[in-house]
């Protein structure tokens, strides 16, 4: 009987860890804002509206200081994207790492 209870408790613990890992972290939220800033300056690579949908869905669950930092990341990325010598690297970032946030969803952000 004890073995069954231990196994049951372990399965509940594993399920709670799995559901917690599906959540989008604050770091992912900041990265998505950076991607939106890049996409708003580098036209034709990623639609900023698709990133905006992801950001709006996740914004409500964030502390005020995280939202403030996300706005800073957005502005910093916009400024960085204006630099012509960085355009190739930033375009690669948009077509690579930023794709995790385009469709939205926590499972995509973990890729």
VEXKOL-478822 format. One record per residue (C-alpha): residue number from 1; residue in three letters; chain; x, y, z. Coordinates in Angstrom, 3 decimals, padded with zeros to 6 digits. Each point is the difference from the previous one (the first is absolute). Example, Ala and Ser with C-alpha at 12.3 -4.5 7.8 and 13.67 -1.06 7.14 Angstrom:
n;res;chain;px;py;pz
1;ALA;A;012.300;-004.500;007.800
2;SER;A;001.370;003.440;-000.660
end
This chain:
n;res;chain;px;py;pz
1;UNK;A;000.000;000.000;000.000
2;UNK;A;002.834;002.393;000.836
3;UNK;A;001.603;-000.653;-003.357
4;UNK;A;-003.218;000.909;-001.794
5;UNK;A;-000.290;003.243;001.979
6;UNK;A;003.618;000.900;-000.696
7;UNK;A;-000.435;-000.711;-003.711
8;UNK;A;-003.182;002.070;-000.075
9;UNK;A;001.694;002.917;001.780
10;UNK;A;002.934;-000.191;-002.408
11;UNK;A;-002.300;000.096;-003.019
12;UNK;A;-001.793;003.086;001.345
13;UNK;A;003.350;001.690;000.601
14;UNK;A;001.134;-000.801;-003.534
15;UNK;A;-003.263;001.328;-001.432
16;UNK;A;000.335;003.273;001.900
17;UNK;A;003.590;000.434;-001.218
18;UNK;A;-001.074;-000.673;-003.582
19;UNK;A;-002.791;002.555;000.171
20;UNK;A;002.325;002.574;001.576
21;UNK;A;002.520;-000.448;-002.810
22;UNK;A;-002.674;000.891;-002.565
23;UNK;A;-000.175;003.539;001.374
24;UNK;A;001.759;002.807;-001.829
25;UNK;A;002.751;001.428;002.174
26;UNK;A;000.745;003.672;000.517
27;UNK;A;003.141;-000.479;-002.085
28;UNK;A;-002.073;-001.357;-002.895
29;UNK;A;-002.327;002.988;000.363
30;UNK;A;002.974;002.382;-000.183
31;UNK;A;001.386;-001.830;-003.043
32;UNK;A;-003.365;000.239;-001.761
33;UNK;A;-000.020;003.757;000.580
34;UNK;A;003.500;000.233;-001.449
35;UNK;A;-001.173;-001.941;-003.043
36;UNK;A;-002.941;002.366;-000.411
37;UNK;A;002.364;002.970;000.107
38;UNK;A;002.187;-001.547;-002.679
39;UNK;A;-002.981;-000.955;-002.155
40;UNK;A;-001.390;003.530;000.179
41;UNK;A;003.195;001.372;-001.550
42;UNK;A;001.019;-002.805;-002.363
43;UNK;A;-002.895;-000.259;-002.418
44;UNK;A;-001.139;-003.130;-001.760
45;UNK;A;001.692;-002.600;002.200
46;UNK;A;-002.505;-000.520;002.834
47;UNK;A;-003.399;001.598;000.453
48;UNK;A;000.094;002.069;003.234
49;UNK;A;-003.747;-000.576;000.463
50;UNK;A;000.537;-003.729;000.531
51;UNK;A;002.571;000.755;002.705
52;UNK;A;-002.348;002.586;001.490
53;UNK;A;-002.707;-002.649;000.423
54;UNK;A;002.400;-002.178;001.976
55;UNK;A;001.144;002.944;002.130
56;UNK;A;-003.540;001.153;000.768
57;UNK;A;-000.991;-003.504;001.054
58;UNK;A;002.949;-000.210;002.402
59;UNK;A;000.077;003.596;001.269
60;UNK;A;-002.757;-000.405;002.594
61;UNK;A;001.897;-002.647;001.926
62;UNK;A;003.108;002.175;000.434
63;UNK;A;001.104;002.225;002.862
64;UNK;A;000.149;003.728;-000.738
65;UNK;A;003.799;000.090;000.029
66;UNK;A;000.149;-002.808;-002.595
67;UNK;A;-002.410;001.864;-002.291
68;UNK;A;002.104;003.137;000.427
69;UNK;A;003.167;-001.907;-000.844
70;UNK;A;-001.753;-001.526;-003.024
71;UNK;A;-000.807;003.486;-001.295
72;UNK;A;003.685;000.890;000.424
73;UNK;A;001.009;-003.118;-001.948
74;UNK;A;-002.412;000.952;-002.782
75;UNK;A;001.455;003.516;-000.287
76;UNK;A;003.600;-001.257;000.203
77;UNK;A;-000.636;-002.529;-002.775
78;UNK;A;-001.614;002.643;-002.224
79;UNK;A;003.044;002.214;000.426
80;UNK;A;002.387;-002.891;-000.687
81;UNK;A;-001.918;-000.983;-003.148
82;UNK;A;000.586;003.458;-001.493
83;UNK;A;003.695;-000.819;-000.323
84;UNK;A;000.717;-001.190;-003.536
85;UNK;A;003.112;-001.963;000.973
86;UNK;A;-002.001;-002.236;002.347
87;UNK;A;-002.879;-000.672;-002.362
88;UNK;A;001.179;-003.461;-001.141
89;UNK;A;000.504;-001.269;003.555
90;UNK;A;-003.326;001.421;001.174
91;UNK;A;-001.834;-001.432;-002.990
92;UNK;A;001.464;-003.396;000.876
93;UNK;A;-001.271;000.457;003.560
94;UNK;A;-003.477;000.803;-001.320
95;UNK;A;-000.086;-003.047;-002.256
96;UNK;A;001.501;-002.229;002.702
97;UNK;A;-000.587;000.564;003.691
98;UNK;A;-002.930;002.374;-000.443
99;UNK;A;-002.053;-002.578;-001.875
100;UNK;A;-000.791;-001.638;003.336
101;UNK;A;-002.176;002.981;000.918
102;UNK;A;-001.679;000.646;-003.352
103;UNK;A;-002.670;-002.656;000.322
104;UNK;A;-000.205;000.548;003.748
105;UNK;A;-000.342;-002.656;002.611
106;UNK;A;002.293;-001.212;002.699
107;UNK;A;000.920;-003.252;-001.720
108;UNK;A;001.460;001.924;-002.928
109;UNK;A;001.941;002.384;002.221
110;UNK;A;001.989;-002.884;001.466
111;UNK;A;001.498;-001.032;-003.370
end
